[in-house]
C-alpha cells in the first residue's frame, strides 16, 4: 500500500511539473504572437500558390485577412473593439516603427511586387488588398511631438533613414528611392504630404494592376478616352520610385496610359506610389496608409478587395 501511495505521489508531482511547463510554454507562445505570424504566413503562402500557374491550376484561393491594430501609449483603445493593441512609449520612433513594420509586413505578404496573383484581364483593373486597419488611441496625444496627429513627411523620413535589414531601409524595401524625390514629383502637381489624424482610422493597403491579356497593345495607342467613373487616361513621365514608379496624389491620380487620373481632383496630398513589377508585367501600389473608407480610398476604384475583413 505504501509503495502504491509513493507511486501516486510521484505521479502527482510529475503532473504538476507538466502542467506548470505547459503554462510557461503557452505564456511564451502568446508573447511571441504566433497566431498573427501564422495568419501572415497563410496569406503569403496563398499568394505564392496563386501566382504559380503550375501549382495553382486555378484552384487556389487567396487567404488573407485584415488585421485590426490599435496603437496605444497606455494599453487601452476606445476606438476599436477587440483590436491587437501595439503599445508604444514617449519616443515617437516607437510609433513610427510599428507603422513601418505593418507596411513592410503587408508588402511581404502580397509578394513584394514579384508575383502576379490576379492573372490576366481584358482590360487593366486595379485590385486592392487591405492588410491592416489602424486606430490611434487618444493616449498618443500625450506624446509631445504628435499633438493629435502624426506628420506624414516625418514618418516617411523615418522609413528613409531606418533599416529593415542590414543595408536596406524601409523605404527602399517598399520600392521607393527617397522622400525628396516623392516631394519633387508631388510639387509639380501642387501636392504635398499630409497628416494622420488620431481621430480617424486608416487602412494599410497595397494593390496590383492586372496584366492585360490580348488587348494590352491597345492601351499603347493613345493616352485618351474616358472610362467608367469619370476616369481619364493620362500619361505620366515622372519617377518617384527606384523602379520607374508612379505617384498617386489627391490633386490628380497620376498614372501611365492605363492607370488614369481622377476627374475633379482632390486637395493635393500624397496618396501613394505605384512601382513596376519585378519579373512580372504588373504595376503594384507600394503599401500606403490611407484614411479608411474615404473619398481617396474610393478614388482607387478597386475592382476587388483581395483580403477578408
C-alpha positions in Angstrom: 0.0 0.0 0.0 2.8 2.4 0.9 4.5 1.7 -2.4 1.3 2.5 -4.2 1.0 5.7 -2.2 4.5 6.7 -3.1 3.8 6.0 -6.8 0.7 8.1 -6.7 2.6 11.0 -5.1 5.3 10.8 -7.8 2.6 10.9 -10.5 1.0 13.9 -8.9 4.4 15.7 -8.8 5.0 14.8 -12.5 1.6 16.1 -13.4 2.2 19.3 -11.6 5.5 19.8 -13.3 4.0 19.1 -16.7 1.1 21.5 -16.0 3.5 24.3 -15.0 5.7 23.6 -18.0 2.6 23.8 -20.3 1.5 27.1 -18.8 5.0 28.5 -19.2 5.1 27.4 -22.9 1.7 28.9 -23.5 2.8 32.2 -22.0 5.8 32.5 -24.3 3.7 31.5 -27.3 1.3 34.3 -26.6 4.2 36.7 -26.0 5.6 35.7 -29.4 2.2 36.3 -31.1 2.5 33.1 -33.1 -1.2 33.4 -34.1 -0.5 36.6 -36.1 2.6 35.1 -37.7 0.6 32.2 -38.8 -2.0 34.4 -40.4 0.7 36.3 -42.3 2.3 33.0 -43.4 -1.0 31.6 -44.6 -1.6 34.8 -46.6 1.9 34.8 -48.1 1.7 31.1 -49.0 -1.7 31.5 -50.7 -0.3 34.5 -52.8 2.7 32.4 -53.8 0.5 29.4 -54.8 -1.9 31.7 -56.6 0.9 33.3 -58.6 2.3 29.9 -59.7 0.2 28.6 -62.6 1.7 25.1 -62.3 0.8 24.8 -58.6 -2.5 26.6 -58.6 -4.2 25.5 -61.8 -6.9 28.0 -60.9 -7.9 26.1 -57.8 -6.1 28.1 -55.1 -7.9 30.8 -53.2 -6.2 33.8 -51.7 -6.5 33.5 -47.9 -5.6 36.9 -46.5 -7.3 38.5 -43.5 -7.4 42.2 -42.5 -5.7 42.8 -39.1 -7.2 45.3 -36.7 -4.4 47.2 -34.9 -4.6 50.0 -32.4 -1.5 52.0 -31.3 -1.7 53.0 -27.7 0.5 54.6 -25.1 -1.4 53.4 -22.0 -2.6 50.0 -23.4 -6.2 51.0 -23.8 -8.1 51.5 -27.1 -11.5 53.2 -27.1 -11.5 53.4 -30.9 -11.8 49.7 -31.7 -13.5 46.6 -30.3 -11.0 43.8 -29.5 -8.1 45.0 -31.7 -4.5 43.9 -31.4 -3.0 46.6 -29.2 0.5 47.8 -30.0 1.8 49.7 -27.0 4.3 52.5 -27.6 6.3 54.9 -25.4 7.0 58.6 -25.4 9.6 58.3 -28.1 7.8 58.9 -31.4 10.1 56.5 -33.2 8.4 53.6 -31.4 5.1 54.6 -33.1 6.9 55.0 -36.5 8.4 51.6 -36.1 5.0 49.9 -35.5 3.7 51.6 -38.7 6.8 50.8 -40.7 6.6 47.1 -39.7 2.9 46.9 -40.6 3.7 48.4 -44.1 6.7 46.0 -44.6 4.6 43.0 -43.5 1.9 44.0 -45.9 4.4 44.2 -48.8 5.9 40.8 -47.9 2.5 39.1 -47.6 1.5 40.1 -51.1 4.7 39.1 -52.8 6.9 42.3 -52.8 5.9 43.2 -56.3 7.2 39.9 -57.7 4.1 37.8 -58.0 1.1 38.2 -60.3 -1.7 36.8 -58.1 -4.6 38.1 -60.2 -3.9 36.7 -63.7 -4.9 38.5 -66.9 -7.9 40.6 -67.7 -9.2 42.0 -71.0 -8.7 45.5 -69.5 -6.4 46.7 -66.8 -8.1 46.6 -63.4 -6.8 47.6 -60.0 -7.1 45.0 -57.2 -6.8 46.3 -53.6 -5.6 44.5 -50.5 -6.2 45.9 -47.1 -3.6 44.4 -44.8 -4.4 46.3 -41.6 -7.0 48.7 -40.3 -5.3 51.2 -37.9 -6.6 53.2 -35.0 -4.7 55.6 -32.8 -5.7 55.6 -29.2 -6.2 59.1 -27.6 -3.4 58.4 -25.2 -1.0 59.0 -28.1 -1.9 62.7 -27.8 0.2 62.7 -24.6 3.3 62.3 -26.8 4.6 65.9 -27.1 5.7 65.7 -30.8 2.4 64.5 -32.1 -0.3 66.9 -30.9 -3.4 65.0 -32.1 -1.8 63.9 -35.4 1.3 62.4 -37.0 3.2 64.2 -39.7 3.3 62.0 -42.8 6.6 63.5 -44.1 8.3 62.9 -40.8 7.2 59.3 -40.9 8.4 58.8 -44.4 11.8 60.3 -43.4 11.8 57.6 -40.7 11.3 55.0 -43.4 14.1 56.5 -45.4 16.6 56.7 -42.5 16.0 53.4 -40.7 16.9 49.9 -41.9 14.6 46.9 -42.0 17.6 44.7 -42.6 21.3 45.3 -43.0 21.9 47.7 -45.9 18.3 48.2 -46.8 16.0 50.9 -45.5 12.2 50.5 -45.1 11.7 53.0 -47.9 13.9 51.0 -50.3 12.3 47.8 -49.3 8.9 49.3 -50.3 10.3 50.1 -53.7 10.9 53.8 -53.2 14.0 55.9 -53.6 13.8 59.0 -51.4 11.4 61.4 -49.7 12.8 64.3 -51.7 12.1 62.5 -54.9 8.5 61.9 -54.0 8.1 65.6 -52.9 9.6 66.8 -56.1 7.1 64.9 -58.2 4.2 66.0 -55.9 5.2 69.6 -56.1 4.9 69.5 -59.9 1.2 68.9 -59.4 0.8 71.1 -56.3 0.7 68.1 -54.0 2.4 67.5 -50.6 2.5 65.1 -47.7 -0.4 65.3 -45.2 -1.0 64.1 -41.6 -2.5 61.1 -39.9 -5.3 62.4 -37.6 -5.6 60.4 -34.4 -9.4 60.8 -34.5 -9.6 58.8 -37.8 -8.9 55.2 -38.7 -6.7 54.2 -41.6 -6.0 51.3 -44.0 -2.6 50.0 -44.7 -3.2 49.0 -48.3 -1.3 47.6 -51.2 -2.6 46.6 -54.7 -1.9 45.2 -58.1 -2.9 46.1 -61.7 -3.9 43.0 -63.6 -1.7 42.1 -66.5 -3.9 42.8 -69.6 -4.3 39.9 -72.0 -4.6 40.1 -75.8 -5.8 43.7 -75.7 -2.7 45.1 -73.9 -1.3 46.6 -77.1 -4.5 48.7 -77.5 -3.5 50.7 -74.4 -0.3 51.9 -76.0 -2.1 53.5 -79.0 -3.3 56.7 -77.3 -3.5 58.4 -73.9 -7.1 59.5 -74.3 -10.6 58.3 -73.7 -12.9 58.3 -70.7 -13.8 55.1 -68.8 -16.5 54.4 -66.3 -16.5 56.5 -63.1 -15.1 59.7 -64.8 -11.6 58.4 -65.0 -9.5 59.7 -67.9 -6.3 58.1 -69.1 -3.3 60.4 -68.7 0.4 59.8 -69.5 2.9 60.4 -66.7 6.6 60.8 -67.1 7.7 61.4 -63.5 9.8 59.0 -61.5 9.3 58.8 -57.7 10.5 55.3 -57.2 13.6 53.2 -57.7 12.0 51.2 -60.5 10.2 53.8 -62.6 7.1 54.1 -60.5 4.1 56.5 -60.5 3.0 58.9 -57.8 -0.7 58.9 -56.8 -1.7 62.3 -55.5 -5.1 63.7 -54.4 -4.7 66.7 -56.8 -4.7 64.2 -59.6 -4.4 60.5 -59.5 -1.4 60.3 -61.8 -0.8 57.2 -63.9 0.7 55.7 -67.0 -1.6 55.3 -70.0 -3.9 52.8 -68.4 -3.7 54.0 -64.8 -5.6 57.2 -65.2 -6.4 60.4 -63.4 -9.5 61.1 -61.3 -11.6 63.9 -62.8 -12.3 66.6 -60.3 -9.3 66.0 -58.3 -8.5 66.3 -54.5 -6.7 68.7 -52.3 -3.2 67.7 -53.3 -2.0 65.4 -50.5 0.1 62.3 -51.1 -1.8 59.0 -51.7 1.0 56.6 -52.5 3.4 55.3 -55.2 3.0 52.7 -57.8 6.0 50.6 -58.7 6.8 48.4 -61.7 6.8 44.6 -61.0 10.0 42.7 -60.5 9.9 39.9 -63.0 6.2 40.3 -63.8 4.4 42.7 -66.2 2.1 44.2 -63.5 2.3 47.5 -61.7 1.9 47.5 -57.9 0.8 50.0 -55.3 3.6 50.1 -52.7 1.9 49.9 -49.3 0.4 53.1 -48.2 -1.5 54.4 -45.2 -4.9 55.8 -46.4 -7.9 57.0 -44.5 -10.4 54.2 -44.1 -13.5 54.3 -46.4 -12.6 57.8 -47.6 -13.1 59.5 -50.9 -9.4 59.0 -51.5 -9.8 55.2 -51.0 -12.8 55.2 -53.3 -10.7 57.1 -56.0 -8.6 53.9 -56.5 -11.7 52.3 -57.9 -10.8 48.9 -56.7 -12.0 46.1 -58.9 -12.0 43.7 -55.9 -10.6 43.6 -52.3 -8.2 40.7 -52.1 -8.3 40.4 -48.3 -11.1 39.4 -46.0 -12.5 41.9 -43.4 
